[in-house]
């Protein structure tokens, strides 16, 4: 039987401040609570950089505009922390990535393999960013995948809809937080 892990990706204060997250955070908290109650590991993935952003190339269109684009994502600033409404419990793993995908520049694959996890349940901000990039890479790494459609958030509702209704189902089961929680 596959061993699942819930990935909570890019739900940092600096990120949530840029989105309408008031309805989103309670839904995500419900998924986290269900995972914990069901014995499913919760793994947090955060984007972060060293002070001065030495990991960032000026050729990178997403991150190349540093520090203005990712102000608050360097070092241990409070804004780099996971939003307090969905913060990690003691002992839960937090992985730092250096690009869009949760696997890029991180030790996520090592953590998953060491935990014998082969089924990822994806949540995060943004659907068109970390969720899409992580889904594609995880599929290529042969992970079984579930996306919690209402556990993801994007600034463009139409992009979110197209991804969760048309693109993601080709590589993952797509369900809701309540639908997934009912299976645990």
Buried (B, 14 or more C-beta within 10 A) or exposed (E): EEBBBBBBBBBBBBBBEEBEBEEBBEBBBBBBBBBBEEEBBBBBBBBBBEEEBEBBEEEBEEBEEBBEBBEBBBEEBEBBBBBEBBBBEEEBBBBBBBBBBBBBBBEBBEBBEEEEBBBBBBBBBBBBBBBBBBBBBBBEEEBBBBBBBBBBBBBEEEBBEBBBEEBBEEBBBBBBBEBBBEEE
